[in-house]
Amino acid sequence: MSGVVHFEIPADDEDRARKFYNSIFGWKFQVIPEMEYSLAMTAPMNDQGEPAEPGSINGGIFRRGDMLQAPVVTISVEDIDAALEQIARQGGETVRGRMAVPGSGWNAYFRDSEGNVVGLWQNDTAAPTGLSEE
């Protein structure tokens, strides 16, 4: 079974969005300016850089663009390419194929049968940390 391991929230003003979520929920952020992306830490972290609270996931805030207009959940898979093939066979489509996230793994986006954009995540098993599958 594949679980939801990450979420992403689009923003027109990333600084404003970070301040909003920090002031209300206490989320901390790691800003990655070259990607117009901020990692959102929503819960205490363990030594592996994963949420220490069972059931918790971290996420991100990104610059809203043409491809991604609404919040996105990301599902962990063992093989992104195989998942994208299966998605196409079931009537979905690839929005953005496999993209490396150095030191962590790979991600991709697909459109499901209902028109929703959903993310995929594949851990790099050689990397010391990645998005948790727990």
Backbone as a printed PyTorch tensor [residue, N CA C, xyz], in Angstrom:
tensor([[[  0.8530,  -1.1790,   0.0000],
         [  0.0000,   0.0000,   0.0000],
         [  0.8950,   1.2370,   0.0000]],

        [[  0.5060,   2.2290,  -0.7660],
         [  1.2420,   3.4810,  -0.8430],
         [  0.5130,   4.5360,  -0.0290]],

        [[  1.2580,   5.2970,   0.7610],
         [  0.6410,   6.2990,   1.6180],
         [  0.9830,   7.7160,   1.2120]],

        [[  0.2230,   8.6720,   1.7440],
         [  0.4900,  10.0860,   1.5350],
         [  1.6590,  10.4700,   2.4410]],

        [[  2.7100,  11.0530,   1.8380],
         [  3.9280,  11.3520,   2.5840],
         [  4.3160,  12.8260,   2.5660]],

        [[  3.5630,  13.6520,   1.8230],
         [  3.9580,  15.0490,   1.6720],
         [  2.7610,  15.8250,   1.1460]],

        [[  2.7400,  17.1210,   1.3970],
         [  1.7230,  17.9930,   0.8180],
         [  2.4070,  19.2450,   0.3090]],

        [[  1.7490,  19.9320,  -0.6250],
         [  2.2760,  21.1870,  -1.1390],
         [  1.1380,  22.1890,  -1.2700]],

        [[  1.4220,  23.4300,  -0.8880],
         [  0.4350,  24.4930,  -0.9380],
         [  0.9680,  25.5950,  -1.8540]],

        [[  0.2100,  25.9700,  -2.8960],
         [  0.6630,  27.0390,  -3.7760],
         [  0.4600,  28.4070,  -3.1280]],

        [[  1.3100,  29.3650,  -3.5080],
         [  1.2010,  30.7160,  -2.9610],
         [  1.5680,  31.7410,  -4.0230]],

        [[  0.8430,  32.8370,  -4.0350],
         [  1.2020,  33.9590,  -4.8950],
         [  2.3310,  34.7650,  -4.2510]],

        [[  2.3570,  34.7950,  -2.9150],
         [  3.3810,  35.5040,  -2.1490],
         [  3.8940,  34.5170,  -1.0960]],

        [[  5.0340,  33.8980,  -1.3770],
         [  5.5430,  32.8400,  -0.4920],
         [  5.8510,  33.3520,   0.9090]],

        [[  6.3980,  34.5600,   1.0190],
         [  6.7100,  35.1220,   2.3290],
         [  5.4370,  35.2930,   3.1480]],

        [[  4.4080,  35.8270,   2.5280],
         [  3.1230,  36.0090,   3.2090],
         [  2.5640,  34.6540,   3.6490]],

        [[  2.6510,  33.6420,   2.7860],
         [  2.1350,  32.3110,   3.1280],
         [  2.9170,  31.7050,   4.2950]],

        [[  4.2620,  31.8380,   4.2550],
         [  5.0620,  31.3080,   5.3720],
         [  4.6750,  31.9730,   6.6860]],

        [[  4.5120,  33.2940,   6.6750],
         [  4.1230,  34.0210,   7.8940],
         [  2.7560,  33.5600,   8.3820]],

        [[  1.8290,  33.3540,   7.4510],
         [  0.4830,  32.8970,   7.7950],
         [  0.5390,  31.5590,   8.5290]],

        [[  1.1850,  30.5510,   7.9270],
         [  1.2120,  29.2070,   8.5100],
         [  2.0740,  29.1390,   9.7690]],

        [[  3.1110,  29.9550,   9.8420],
         [  3.9280,  29.9990,  11.0490],
         [  3.1510,  30.6080,  12.2070]],

        [[  2.4530,  31.7150,  11.9530],
         [  1.7540,  32.4100,  13.0380],
         [  0.5790,  31.6070,  13.5860]],

        [[ -0.0770,  30.8410,  12.7370],
         [ -1.2500,  30.0840,  13.1900],
         [ -0.8760,  28.7090,  13.7130]],

        [[ -0.0220,  27.9770,  12.9810],
         [  0.2680,  26.5810,  13.3210],
         [  1.6670,  26.3490,  13.8570]],

        [[  2.5170,  27.3800,  13.8300],
         [  3.8800,  27.2340,  14.3420],
         [  4.8200,  26.5010,  13.4040]],

        [[  4.4330,  26.3300,  12.1360],
         [  5.2960,  25.6290,  11.1880],
         [  6.5940,  26.3970,  10.9840]],

        [[  7.6820,  25.6760,  10.8350],
         [  8.9960,  26.2390,  10.5100],
         [  9.2760,  25.9430,   9.0490]],

        [[ 10.1070,  26.7720,   8.4200],
         [ 10.3650,  26.6340,   6.9880],
         [ 11.8460,  26.6520,   6.6710]],

        [[ 12.2130,  25.8550,   5.6940],
         [ 13.5430,  25.9060,   5.0920],
         [ 13.3280,  26.4310,   3.6770]],

        [[ 13.7750,  27.6650,   3.4320],
         [ 13.5560,  28.3180,   2.1390],
         [ 14.6130,  27.8670,   1.1470]],

        [[ 14.1680,  27.4950,  -0.0420],
         [ 15.0500,  27.1080,  -1.1470],
         [ 14.7760,  28.0940,  -2.2790]],

        [[ 15.4340,  29.2770,  -2.2480],
         [ 15.0900,  30.3470,  -3.1890],
         [ 15.2370,  29.9710,  -4.6550]],

        [[ 16.2670,  29.1950,  -5.0000],
         [ 16.4800,  28.8610,  -6.4100],
         [ 15.3620,  27.9920,  -6.9880]],

        [[ 14.5630,  27.3710,  -6.1270],
         [ 13.4450,  26.5410,  -6.5820],
         [ 12.0980,  27.2310,  -6.3600]],

        [[ 12.1060,  28.4440,  -5.7810],
         [ 10.8720,  29.1150,  -5.3740],
         [ 10.0130,  28.1480,  -4.5660]],

        [[ 10.6480,  27.5720,  -3.5380],
         [ 10.0340,  26.5060,  -2.7450],
         [ 10.5040,  26.6360,  -1.3020]],

        [[  9.6170,  26.3120,  -0.3680],
         [  9.9700,  26.2800,   1.0500],
         [  9.4900,  24.9710,   1.6370]],

        [[ 10.3940,  24.2260,   2.2580],
         [  9.9930,  23.0200,   2.9710],
         [  9.2970,  23.4430,   4.2590]],

        [[  8.1740,  22.8280,   4.5560],
         [  7.4060,  23.1410,   5.7590],
         [  7.5640,  22.0080,   6.7670]],

        [[  8.1350,  22.3360,   7.9210],
         [  8.2550,  21.3680,   8.9970],
         [  7.0560,  21.5550,   9.9180]],

        [[  6.1580,  20.5670,   9.9200],
         [  4.8930,  20.6870,  10.6380],
         [  4.8980,  19.9890,  11.9910]],

        [[  5.9370,  19.2250,  12.2660],
         [  6.0030,  18.4490,  13.5050],
         [  7.4660,  18.2920,  13.8990]],

        [[  7.7390,  17.9370,  15.1610],
         [  9.1260,  17.6740,  15.5550],
         [  9.7360,  16.5880,  14.6690]],

        [[ 11.0510,  16.6830,  14.4450],
         [ 11.7460,  15.7570,  13.5530],
         [ 12.5850,  14.7580,  14.3450]],

        [[ 12.7590,  13.5500,  13.7800],
         [ 13.6460,  12.5570,  14.3850],
         [ 15.0560,  12.7070,  13.8160]],

        [[ 15.9650,  11.8230,  14.1840],
         [ 17.3570,  11.8990,  13.7310],
         [ 17.5140,  11.6660,  12.2280]],

        [[ 16.5250,  11.0570,  11.5950],
         [ 16.5660,  10.8010,  10.1530],
         [ 15.9470,  11.9440,   9.3460]],

        [[ 15.5250,  13.0170,  10.0240],
         [ 14.9280,  14.1500,   9.3410],
         [ 13.4850,  13.9230,   8.9370]],

        [[ 12.8160,  12.9950,   9.6020],
         [ 11.4230,  12.6760,   9.3250],
         [ 10.5660,  13.0980,  10.5050]],

        [[  9.2580,  13.3120,  10.3050],
         [  8.3860,  13.6760,  11.4250],
         [  8.4330,  12.6050,  12.5200]],

        [[  8.6240,  13.0500,  13.7500],
         [  8.7270,  12.1230,  14.8830],
         [  7.3510,  11.6940,  15.4020]],

        [[  6.3190,  12.4450,  15.1110],
         [  4.9770,  12.1110,  15.5740],
         [  4.2960,  11.1840,  14.5750]],

        [[  3.8230,  10.0130,  15.0200],
         [  3.1540,   9.0850,  14.1100],
         [  2.0010,   9.7660,  13.3760]],

        [[  1.9230,   9.5230,  12.0800],
         [  0.8610,  10.0850,  11.2640],
         [  1.1280,  11.4850,  10.7430]],

        [[  2.1970,  12.1270,  11.2110],
         [  2.5130,  13.4780,  10.7520],
         [  3.2830,  13.4260,   9.4420]],

        [[  3.0870,  14.4290,   8.6090],
         [  3.8660,  14.5850,   7.3870],
         [  4.3050,  16.0390,   7.2750]],

        [[  5.3750,  16.2540,   6.5660],
         [  5.8280,  17.6080,   6.2720],
         [  5.3740,  17.9670,   4.8730]],

        [[  5.5950,  19.2010,   4.4960],
         [  5.1340,  19.6340,   3.1940],
         [  5.9730,  20.7470,   2.6390]],

        [[  5.3500,  21.5430,   1.7900],
         [  6.0480,  22.6410,   1.1670],
         [  5.0960,  23.7110,   0.6870]],

        [[  5.6630,  24.8900,   0.4970],
         [  4.9540,  25.9990,  -0.1280],
         [  5.7370,  26.3450,  -1.3740]],

        [[  5.0310,  26.4990,  -2.4940],
         [  5.7100,  26.7800,  -3.7510],
         [  5.0210,  27.9300,  -4.4680]],

        [[  5.7320,  28.5280,  -5.3980],
         [  5.1870,  29.6220,  -6.2030],
         [  4.1110,  29.0610,  -7.1270]],

        [[  2.9000,  29.6070,  -7.0000],
         [  1.7900,  29.1700,  -7.8470],
         [  2.1580,  29.4040,  -9.3100]],

        [[  1.8700,  28.4340, -10.1550],
         [  2.1710,  28.5450, -11.5770],
         [  1.0670,  27.9480, -12.4160]],

        [[  1.3050,  27.8820, -13.6990],
         [  0.2930,  27.3490, -14.6100],
         [ -0.0460,  25.8930, -14.3210]],

        [[  0.9840,  25.0850, -13.9920],
         [  0.7730,  23.6540, -13.8130],
         [  0.0730,  23.3450, -12.4930]],

        [[  0.4580,  24.0280, -11.4270],
         [ -0.0720,  23.7110, -10.1020],
         [ -0.7690,  24.9260,  -9.5140]],

        [[ -2.0870,  24.8280,  -9.3990],
         [ -2.9110,  25.9380,  -8.9270],
         [ -3.5390,  25.6760,  -7.5540]],

        [[ -3.5970,  24.4260,  -7.1250],
         [ -4.3010,  24.0530,  -5.9040],
         [ -3.3780,  23.1810,  -5.0480]],

        [[ -3.7080,  23.0030,  -3.7600],
         [ -2.8930,  22.1190,  -2.9210],
         [ -2.7680,  20.7290,  -3.5340]],

        [[ -1.6170,  20.1030,  -3.2620],
         [ -1.2770,  18.7960,  -3.8290],
         [ -0.8710,  17.8620,  -2.6920]],

        [[ -1.3740,  16.6340,  -2.7290],
         [ -0.8590,  15.5900,  -1.8370],
         [  0.1030,  14.7380,  -2.6530]],

        [[  1.0900,  14.1730,  -1.9790],
         [  2.0980,  13.3580,  -2.6430],
         [  2.0740,  11.9570,  -2.0600]],

        [[  2.0460,  10.9640,  -2.9530],
         [  1.9450,   9.5600,  -2.5730],
         [  3.2770,   8.8760,  -2.8340]],

        [[  3.7460,   8.1090,  -1.8670],
         [  4.9970,   7.3740,  -1.9980],
         [  4.7940,   6.1140,  -2.8250]],

        [[  5.7070,   5.8790,  -3.7790],
         [  5.6900,   4.6700,  -4.6010],
         [  7.0960,   4.0970,  -4.6690]],

        [[  7.2040,   2.8190,  -4.9900],
         [  8.5180,   2.1990,  -5.1240],
         [  9.1860,   2.5650,  -6.4390]],

        [[  8.3740,   2.7950,  -7.5020],
         [  8.9130,   3.0520,  -8.8350],
         [  8.0100,   4.0630,  -9.5490]],

        [[  8.4660,   5.3050,  -9.6450],
         [  7.6670,   6.3690, -10.2690],
         [  7.3180,   6.0290, -11.7110]],

        [[  8.2860,   5.5380, -12.4720],
         [  8.0280,   5.2510, -13.8830],
         [  6.9370,   4.1980, -14.0480]],

        [[  6.9850,   3.1440, -13.2410],
         [  5.9570,   2.1020, -13.3060],
         [  4.6000,   2.6650, -12.8820]],

        [[  4.5910,   3.5160, -11.8560],
         [  3.3310,   4.1140, -11.4050],
         [  2.7280,   4.9950, -12.4960]],

        [[  3.5600,   5.7930, -13.1780],
         [  3.0590,   6.6540, -14.2500],
         [  2.4930,   5.8320, -15.4050]],

        [[  3.1080,   4.6870, -15.6990],
         [  2.5760,   3.8030, -16.7450],
         [  1.2080,   3.2620, -16.3410]],

        [[  1.0880,   2.8360, -15.0890],
         [ -0.1840,   2.3030, -14.6020],
         [ -1.2540,   3.4010, -14.5870]],

        [[ -0.8770,   4.6210, -14.1960],
         [ -1.8090,   5.7500, -14.1830],
         [ -2.3430,   5.9900, -15.5890]],

        [[ -1.4620,   5.9700, -16.5930],
         [ -1.8870,   6.1800, -17.9900],
         [ -2.8460,   5.0780, -18.4350]],

        [[ -2.5770,   3.8350, -18.0370],
         [ -3.4570,   2.7220, -18.4220],
         [ -4.8470,   2.8590, -17.7980]],

        [[ -4.9240,   3.5430, -16.6540],
         [ -6.2020,   3.6920, -15.9550],
         [ -6.9090,   5.0060, -16.2860]],

        [[ -6.4010,   5.7410, -17.2760],
         [ -7.0800,   6.9620, -17.7120],
         [ -6.5190,   8.2510, -17.1600]],

        [[ -5.4420,   8.1680, -16.3820],
         [ -4.7850,   9.3790, -15.8950],
         [ -3.7360,   9.8340, -16.8870]],

        [[ -3.0400,  10.9180, -16.5690],
         [ -1.9860,  11.3980, -17.4530],
         [ -0.8560,  12.0310, -16.6510]],

        [[  0.3400,  11.9680, -17.1890],
         [  1.4980,  12.5850, -16.5670],
         [  1.4400,  14.0900, -16.7880]],

        [[  1.5960,  14.8570, -15.7160],
         [  1.6660,  16.3150, -15.7970],
         [  3.1280,  16.7350, -15.8920]],

        [[  3.9630,  16.1420, -15.0460],
         [  5.4210,  16.3300, -15.1170],
         [  6.0580,  15.0170, -14.6990]],

        [[  6.8950,  14.4720, -15.5660],
         [  7.5400,  13.1970, -15.3070],
         [  8.5890,  13.2780, -14.2130]],

        [[  9.2580,  12.1880, -14.0140],
         [ 10.2720,  12.0220, -12.9680],
         [ 11.2650,  13.1890, -12.9700]],

        [[ 11.4880,  13.7650, -11.7680],
         [ 12.4640,  14.8340, -11.5840],
         [ 13.2740,  14.5170, -10.3300]],

        [[ 14.5790,  14.6140, -10.4280],
         [ 15.4480,  14.3200,  -9.2880],
         [ 15.3560,  15.4150,  -8.2300]],

        [[ 15.3360,  14.9860,  -6.9780],
         [ 15.4860,  15.8700,  -5.8320],
         [ 16.7950,  15.4120,  -5.1860]],

        [[ 17.8970,  16.1020,  -5.5030],
         [ 19.2270,  15.6300,  -5.1030],
         [ 19.3310,  15.2560,  -3.6220]],

        [[ 19.8710,  14.0690,  -3.3900],
         [ 20.0880,  13.5830,  -2.0340],
         [ 18.8670,  13.0010,  -1.3590]],

        [[ 17.7100,  12.9930,  -2.0370],
         [ 16.4860,  12.4930,  -1.4050],
         [ 15.7480,  11.4590,  -2.2410]],

        [[ 15.5150,  11.7650,  -3.5210],
         [ 14.7390,  10.8500,  -4.3490],
         [ 14.2610,  11.5260,  -5.6060]],

        [[ 13.0480,  11.1640,  -6.0280],
         [ 12.4670,  11.6880,  -7.2620],
         [ 11.0030,  12.0070,  -7.0240]],

        [[ 10.5020,  13.0050,  -7.7760],
         [  9.0720,  13.2650,  -7.7180],
         [  8.5280,  13.4480,  -9.1250]],

        [[  7.2140,  13.3880,  -9.2200],
         [  6.4950,  13.5720, -10.4830],
         [  5.0870,  14.0200, -10.1180]],

        [[  4.3570,  14.5270, -11.1100],
         [  2.9630,  14.9010, -10.9240],
         [  2.1220,  14.2220, -11.9920]],

        [[  0.9110,  13.8160, -11.6080],
         [ -0.0180,  13.2430, -12.5710],
         [ -1.4030,  13.8330, -12.3490]],

        [[ -2.2450,  13.7210, -13.3750],
         [ -3.6450,  14.1200, -13.2720],
         [ -4.4520,  12.8300, -13.1740]],

        [[ -5.3090,  12.7470, -12.1450],
         [ -6.0980,  11.5280, -11.9510],
         [ -7.3330,  11.5210, -12.8390]],

        [[ -8.1650,  10.5010, -12.6800],
         [ -9.3590,  10.3430, -13.5060],
         [-10.3720,  11.4560, -13.3000]],

        [[-10.2300,  12.2260, -12.2190],
         [-11.1760,  13.2970, -11.9030],
         [-10.6100,  14.6830, -12.2050]],

        [[ -9.4030,  14.7340, -12.7790],
         [ -8.7930,  16.0100, -13.1370],
         [ -7.9210,  16.6260, -12.0630]],

        [[ -7.7370,  15.9350, -10.9370],
         [ -6.9010,  16.4470,  -9.8510],
         [ -5.4290,  16.1870, -10.1360]],

        [[ -4.5730,  17.1430,  -9.7930],
         [ -3.1330,  16.9350,  -9.8870],
         [ -2.6610,  16.3730,  -8.5490]],

        [[ -1.9230,  15.2590,  -8.6120],
         [ -1.4240,  14.5530,  -7.4290],
         [  0.0630,  14.3020,  -7.6410]],

        [[  0.8350,  14.3330,  -6.5580],
         [  2.2640,  14.0920,  -6.6450],
         [  2.6190,  12.6430,  -6.3810]],

        [[  3.7710,  12.2410,  -6.9100],
         [  4.3620,  10.9330,  -6.6150],
         [  5.7400,  11.1670,  -6.0340]],

        [[  6.1610,  10.2980,  -5.1290],
         [  7.4830,  10.3780,  -4.5190],
         [  8.1120,   8.9910,  -4.5180]],

        [[  9.3830,   8.9220,  -4.9150],
         [ 10.1610,   7.6890,  -4.8300],
         [ 11.4260,   8.0150,  -4.0530]],

        [[ 11.6270,   7.3410,  -2.9190],
         [ 12.8320,   7.5550,  -2.1260],
         [ 14.0670,   7.0680,  -2.8730]],

        [[ 15.1700,   7.7800,  -2.6850],
         [ 16.4810,   7.3230,  -3.1340],
         [ 17.0160,   6.4790,  -1.9810]],

        [[ 16.9980,   5.1720,  -2.1470],
         [ 17.3860,   4.2840,  -1.0570],
         [ 18.8400,   4.4320,  -0.6610]],

        [[ 19.6670,   5.0390,  -1.5050],
         [ 21.0770,   5.2780,  -1.1730],
         [ 21.2580,   6.5610,  -0.3830]],

        [[ 20.2390,   7.4400,  -0.3700],
         [ 20.3400,   8.7140,   0.3430],
         [ 20.1490,   8.4970,   1.8340]],

        [[ 20.8030,   9.3080,   2.6710],
         [ 20.6850,   9.1580,   4.1130],
         [ 19.2980,   9.4780,   4.6480]],

        [[ 18.5710,  10.3890,   3.9880],
         [ 17.2070,  10.7210,   4.4190],
         [ 16.3480,  10.9380,   3.1900]],

        [[ 15.0630,  10.8960,   3.3950],
         [ 14.1020,  11.1490,   2.3100],
         [ 12.7630,  11.4300,   2.9210]],

        [[ 11.7460,  11.5450,   2.1330],
         [ 10.4200,  11.7280,   2.6660],
         [  9.9880,  10.4020,   3.2830]],

        [[  9.4540,  10.4650,   4.4640],
         [  9.0700,   9.2570,   5.1860],
         [  7.9100,   8.5410,   4.5250]],

        [[  7.9580,   7.2260,   4.5480],
         [  6.8530,   6.4250,   4.0390],
         [  5.9950,   5.9220,   5.2060]],

        [[  6.2750,   6.3570,   6.4080],
         [  5.5310,   5.8780,   7.5900],
         [  4.2800,   6.6580,   7.7980]]])
